[in-house]
Amino acid sequence: MTLEHCYCGGIIQKYDKSVLPQVKPGKIERVAAKIIAKWLKKGNMARAMRDILPYSGLSYYERNTVATIVHNVVRYKKLYDYLMEKKGIPNTPYNYVKLSKNKVSWDMEIPYHIQISASEKLAEILKDNPEFERIINREPQTTLCTNFIKITRENLIENLKLEGFEAEPYLPESAVLTVPEAKYSVAVKSGLAHVQDASSQMAAKLTGELGDAILDYCAGNGGKTLAMASIFRNKKVIYAYDINSKKLETLKHRSQIYGADIKIMDKREAMKYDVVLVDAPCSGVGAAARNPEAKYQEDFEKYADNQIAILEEARKYVKKSGFLVYVVCSFTPQETSGVIEKFLSENSEYTLNTEIFSNISGIVKTDSGAFITLGDILFISVLKKS
Ligand SMILES: C[S@@+](CC[C@H](N)C(=O)[O-])C[C@H]1O[C@@H](n2cnc3c(N)ncnc32)[C@H](O)[C@@H]1O
């Protein structure tokens, strides 16, 4: 068996010290090993990178190479640990780096959850779904959401190319597939686009199509709020709410740069909306390509109670005949069908609407909603109030 998603290089056929590439570490490898050392001690891959990368003296391109190495190590840690233990290789940070730079194949029986480097619980969910396993273990794409308030997608792509970044149209019609370094482009800094996964853009588009007055109830820093303002060119009445007021401050700042007309919801005003979006906190296993740490979780039940509680709060703001849209970046039954079944059993005025998911590229309809698989794996469910 061979891992196809590794970052480069030859094949490790036999497992002993001599098969690890005997390359003198360069600066990139040294920085990657330093980040891995910190992650092994303290967890939190994103923080370990944030604490070290900006002060590493590396260029944006080199930093992206480091980030790729670190992601690969975290993505396959369980498999690497297994192979290193079997072959008596010490699991030092630098040996992880070396392993990540090679395609790995093996000639022994390895349990499935170790092959895919995930918790046993997650492996159980993935074992009949090779497509989801492929998506969460692949190199993540970088996509931008075009800000149609300021620019067309064609002109955005032209601007990115003038800045030296490869860019091409993707799905949905706001999405531009580009290179990781484009995150630092003038186009992004000046609010012509924001970095956003294609599946999230699709979720924003589907939500916005359901009505004119929209409440983004778990708006966070405003990823989907900005996407809705942009895709519908400021023509919708969009309100944002989040339990975390700091995030709403960031959202306000971003919407100014973006020229997006987004209002902050005031719970004291008894307003109701055509559509209420609940993009709930979740395990994030659907975004494991970008944050591979998510694959090692065992307990998915713990998210479901909170997800239902937030739906219960948010439903109060849905107008008669309006829609409650539930989104999570996950595919575990606990956080997807389980939540919808429970909510519907306790709220008889809501019915499931899966018709809107027919014949859309990158969407797989299910009994309780749909999975969007253009980038991350997102679950979306649309509930109509009578
Ligand atoms: C998945 S994130 C939202 C991401 C955001 N929609 C985006 O696209 O960038 C979930 C958000 O729910 C918020 N949240 C958690 N509990 C909440 C609650 N009870 N009411 C409202 N927001 C809540 C969190 O603060 C977090 O920002």
The ligand as a MOL file (V3000), in Angstrom:
LIG
                    3D

  0  0  0     0  0            999 V3000
M  V30 BEGIN CTAB
M  V30 COUNTS 27 29 0 0 0
M  V30 BEGIN ATOM
M  V30 1 C -18.0190 27.4340 12.9210 0
M  V30 2 S -17.8330 28.9440 13.7240 0 CHG=1
M  V30 3 C -18.5870 30.0780 12.6150 0
M  V30 4 C -17.7630 30.3950 11.4100 0
M  V30 5 C -18.3310 31.5170 10.5630 0
M  V30 6 N -19.7360 31.3270 10.2600 0
M  V30 7 C -17.5630 31.6690 9.2690 0
M  V30 8 O -18.0570 31.2510 8.2100 0
M  V30 9 O -16.4510 32.2390 9.3240 0 CHG=-1
M  V30 10 C -19.0200 28.8500 15.0000 0
M  V30 11 C -19.2700 30.1490 15.7210 0
M  V30 12 O -20.3750 29.9420 16.6240 0
M  V30 13 C -20.1960 30.8250 17.7090 0
M  V30 14 N -21.0920 30.3910 18.8000 0
M  V30 15 C -20.9070 29.4070 19.7040 0
M  V30 16 N -21.9670 29.2930 20.5160 0
M  V30 17 C -22.8740 30.2220 20.1040 0
M  V30 18 C -24.1670 30.6100 20.5490 0
M  V30 19 N -24.7560 29.9940 21.5620 0
M  V30 20 N -24.7880 31.6050 19.9160 0
M  V30 21 C -24.1800 32.2380 18.8670 0
M  V30 22 N -22.9480 31.9360 18.4090 0
M  V30 23 C -22.3020 30.9250 19.0270 0
M  V30 24 C -18.7060 30.7520 17.9940 0
M  V30 25 O -18.2740 31.8880 18.6990 0
M  V30 26 C -18.1250 30.6490 16.5760 0
M  V30 27 O -17.7240 31.9060 16.1120 0
M  V30 END ATOM
M  V30 BEGIN BOND
M  V30 1 1 1 2
M  V30 2 1 2 3
M  V30 3 1 2 10
M  V30 4 1 3 4
M  V30 5 1 4 5
M  V30 6 1 5 6
M  V30 7 1 5 7
M  V30 8 2 7 8
M  V30 9 1 7 9
M  V30 10 1 10 11
M  V30 11 1 11 12
M  V30 12 1 11 26
M  V30 13 1 12 13
M  V30 14 1 13 14
M  V30 15 1 13 24
M  V30 16 1 14 15
M  V30 17 1 14 23
M  V30 18 2 15 16
M  V30 19 1 16 17
M  V30 20 1 17 18
M  V30 21 2 17 23
M  V30 22 1 18 19
M  V30 23 2 18 20
M  V30 24 1 20 21
M  V30 25 2 21 22
M  V30 26 1 22 23
M  V30 27 1 24 25
M  V30 28 1 24 26
M  V30 29 1 26 27
M  V30 END BOND
M  V30 END CTAB
M  END
